[in-house]
Amino acid sequence: MIKAVIFDFDGLIIDTETAWFESFKEALGTYCVDLPLECFVQTVGTGNDALYEFVRQQLGERCNIEEIEEKAARFYEMKMEKPEAREGVKQYLEEAQELGYKIAIASSSKKEWIIHYLKKLDLLSYFEVIVTSEDVDKIKPAPDLYLKALDALGVQPDEAIVFEDSLNGLQAALAAGIKCVVVPNSVTQSLAFEQHALRLSSMAEKRLTDVIKLVMG
């Protein structure tokens, strides 16, 4: 019996991932470097190590990660001036609350980042637990974030369902023993998702109740 719903944040609740990809692509374009999607997508749901390694290989001695990050951040701020939740997110949160489910976020991002956006989106009050990179030793694809969320919610893996947009997130949920519904965004839609319980184009595609029925059989 499902007692809790756990959401990833970046790329799922709000599509920061597409904005960051476009921003880093524009920033690197000022150095005449093209950022392939297949490189950037490795960072989704986890850290930026793969991206920075690519940049170092392309720029060599000209590489200044801090400068590139600052340029990308400026582009990102312009793109995210008026943030919006992904389609169907608020409806899922309202439905989960009405059904009496415990609701959590498990994200590789920082807590301050998540709280900032949840306040802007007027969604903060829905979440009983928010577990972030500051709460664990290893971020996704390690299962630590989801295991921590389960513990904080007081539920077992078979009593929860996870919603994710990334391959790293899916692997983390599976490693924690939790069934996972993937809801890819434009950056992650081409990833080779496997062993997920269900795939949706957006949360507006099916009601949460129907999703849980399908996942639980």
C-alpha positions as CSV (number, residue, x, y, z in Angstrom):
1,M,0.0,0.0,0.0
2,I,1.4,3.4,-1.0
3,K,1.8,5.8,1.8
4,A,4.3,8.4,0.4
5,V,5.2,10.1,-2.9
6,I,8.8,11.3,-3.4
7,F,9.7,13.8,-6.1
8,D,13.0,14.8,-7.6
9,F,13.2,18.5,-8.0
10,D,15.3,20.0,-10.9
11,G,13.9,19.0,-14.3
12,L,10.8,17.4,-12.7
13,I,9.0,20.0,-10.5
14,I,10.5,22.8,-12.6
15,D,12.5,22.4,-15.8
16,T,15.8,24.0,-14.7
17,E,17.7,21.4,-16.7
18,T,16.7,22.7,-20.1
19,A,17.4,26.3,-19.0
20,W,20.9,25.3,-17.7
21,F,21.7,23.3,-20.9
22,E,20.8,26.3,-23.1
23,S,22.7,28.6,-20.8
24,F,25.9,26.6,-20.7
25,K,25.7,26.1,-24.5
26,E,25.5,29.8,-25.0
27,A,28.3,30.5,-22.5
28,L,30.6,28.0,-24.2
29,G,29.6,29.4,-27.6
30,T,31.4,32.6,-26.6
31,Y,34.6,30.4,-26.6
32,C,33.6,28.8,-30.0
33,V,32.9,25.5,-28.2
34,D,29.7,23.6,-29.0
35,L,28.2,21.7,-26.0
36,P,26.6,18.4,-27.1
37,L,23.4,17.4,-25.4
38,E,24.8,13.9,-24.8
39,C,27.6,15.5,-22.7
40,F,25.4,17.8,-20.6
41,V,22.8,15.1,-19.9
42,Q,25.3,13.1,-17.9
43,T,25.2,15.8,-15.3
44,V,21.4,15.7,-14.9
45,G,20.4,14.5,-11.4
46,T,24.0,14.5,-10.2
47,G,27.1,16.7,-10.2
48,N,28.8,18.6,-13.0
49,D,32.0,16.6,-13.2
50,A,31.4,15.3,-16.7
51,L,30.6,18.8,-18.0
52,Y,33.7,20.3,-16.5
53,E,35.9,17.5,-17.9
54,F,34.5,18.2,-21.4
55,V,35.2,21.9,-21.0
56,R,38.8,21.3,-19.9
57,Q,39.4,19.0,-22.8
58,Q,38.0,21.6,-25.3
59,L,39.7,24.7,-23.8
60,G,42.9,23.4,-22.4
61,E,44.9,26.3,-20.9
62,R,42.1,28.7,-21.7
63,C,39.8,26.9,-19.4
64,N,38.4,29.1,-16.6
65,I,35.5,27.2,-15.0
66,E,34.5,30.0,-12.7
67,E,34.2,32.4,-15.6
68,I,32.2,30.0,-17.6
69,E,29.9,29.4,-14.7
70,E,29.4,33.1,-14.2
71,K,28.4,33.6,-17.9
72,A,26.1,30.6,-17.8
73,A,24.5,31.9,-14.6
74,R,23.7,35.2,-16.2
75,F,22.0,33.5,-19.2
76,Y,20.2,31.2,-16.8
77,E,18.8,34.1,-14.7
78,M,17.4,35.7,-17.8
79,K,15.7,32.5,-18.9
80,M,14.2,31.8,-15.4
81,E,13.1,35.3,-14.6
82,K,9.5,34.0,-14.4
83,P,9.7,30.3,-13.2
84,E,6.8,28.0,-13.8
85,A,6.2,24.5,-12.5
86,R,6.0,21.7,-15.1
87,E,2.6,20.8,-16.4
88,G,0.5,18.7,-13.9
89,V,2.8,19.2,-10.9
90,K,0.5,21.2,-8.7
91,Q,-2.4,18.9,-9.5
92,Y,-0.3,15.9,-8.4
93,L,0.6,17.6,-5.1
94,E,-3.0,18.5,-4.4
95,E,-4.2,15.0,-5.2
96,A,-1.4,13.4,-3.0
97,Q,-2.4,15.7,-0.2
98,E,-6.1,14.9,-0.5
99,L,-5.3,11.2,-0.5
100,G,-3.3,11.6,2.7
101,Y,0.0,10.6,1.3
102,K,3.2,11.9,2.8
103,I,5.1,14.1,0.3
104,A,8.8,14.6,0.0
105,I,11.6,15.9,-2.3
106,A,14.9,14.0,-2.7
107,S,17.3,16.1,-4.7
108,S,21.0,16.3,-5.5
109,S,20.7,20.1,-5.4
110,K,21.2,22.4,-2.4
111,K,18.3,23.1,0.0
112,E,18.5,26.9,-0.4
113,W,18.1,26.5,-4.2
114,I,15.0,24.2,-3.8
115,I,13.3,26.3,-1.1
116,H,13.8,29.5,-3.3
117,Y,11.9,28.0,-6.2
118,L,9.2,26.3,-4.1
119,K,8.4,29.6,-2.5
120,K,8.3,31.3,-5.9
121,L,6.0,28.6,-7.2
122,D,3.9,28.6,-4.0
123,L,4.5,24.9,-3.5
124,L,6.6,24.7,-0.4
125,S,3.7,23.9,2.0
126,Y,3.0,20.6,0.2
127,F,6.3,19.0,1.3
128,E,6.7,17.3,4.6
129,V,10.3,16.3,4.0
130,I,13.1,17.8,1.8
131,V,16.3,15.8,1.5
132,T,19.2,17.4,-0.4
133,S,22.9,17.0,-1.1
134,E,23.7,18.5,2.2
135,D,22.0,15.6,4.0
136,V,24.0,12.7,2.5
137,D,27.5,11.6,1.7
138,K,26.7,10.5,-1.9
139,I,24.2,12.0,-4.3
140,K,22.4,10.3,-7.2
141,P,22.9,7.7,-8.7
142,A,23.7,6.5,-5.2
143,P,20.5,5.6,-3.3
144,D,21.4,7.7,-0.2
145,L,19.0,10.5,-0.9
146,Y,16.0,8.2,-1.3
147,L,17.0,6.0,1.7
148,K,17.2,9.2,3.8
149,A,13.8,10.3,2.5
150,L,12.2,6.9,3.4
151,D,13.7,7.1,6.9
152,A,12.5,10.7,7.4
153,L,9.0,9.8,6.2
154,G,8.9,6.6,8.2
155,V,7.9,4.3,5.3
156,Q,9.3,1.2,3.6
157,P,10.5,1.1,0.0
158,D,7.4,-0.7,-1.1
159,E,5.2,1.9,0.5
160,A,6.5,4.8,-1.6
161,I,6.6,5.8,-5.3
162,V,9.2,8.1,-6.9
163,F,8.9,10.5,-9.8
164,E,12.1,11.3,-11.7
165,D,13.2,12.9,-14.9
166,S,16.8,11.6,-15.1
167,L,18.6,8.4,-15.6
168,N,20.8,9.1,-12.5
169,G,17.6,9.6,-10.5
170,L,16.0,6.5,-11.8
171,Q,19.1,4.4,-10.9
172,A,19.0,6.0,-7.4
173,A,15.4,5.1,-6.8
174,L,15.9,1.5,-8.1
175,A,18.9,1.1,-5.9
176,A,16.8,2.2,-2.9
177,G,14.2,-0.4,-3.8
178,I,11.5,2.1,-4.8
179,K,9.3,1.9,-7.9
180,C,9.9,4.8,-10.1
181,V,7.8,6.7,-12.7
182,V,9.9,8.7,-15.2
183,V,8.7,12.0,-16.5
184,P,11.5,13.2,-18.9
185,N,12.0,16.8,-20.0
186,S,13.4,18.0,-23.3
187,V,16.9,17.4,-22.2
188,T,16.4,13.9,-20.8
189,Q,13.8,12.5,-23.1
190,S,16.3,10.6,-25.3
191,L,18.0,8.8,-22.4
192,A,17.8,5.0,-22.3
193,F,15.5,4.6,-19.3
194,E,15.1,0.9,-18.2
195,Q,13.3,-0.9,-15.4
196,H,11.0,2.1,-14.6
197,A,7.5,1.3,-13.5
198,L,5.9,3.8,-15.9
199,R,6.9,6.6,-18.3
200,L,4.8,9.8,-18.7
201,S,5.3,12.7,-21.1
202,S,4.1,15.0,-18.3
203,M,2.1,14.7,-15.1
204,A,-0.9,16.0,-16.9
205,E,-1.0,12.8,-18.9
206,K,-2.6,10.7,-16.1
207,R,-4.1,11.4,-12.7
208,L,-1.9,10.4,-9.7
209,T,-4.5,7.9,-8.6
210,D,-4.4,6.2,-12.0
211,V,-0.6,6.2,-12.1
212,I,-0.4,4.5,-8.7
213,K,-3.0,1.9,-9.8
214,L,-0.9,1.1,-12.9
215,V,2.4,1.0,-10.9
216,M,1.0,-1.2,-8.2
217,G,-0.8,-3.5,-10.6
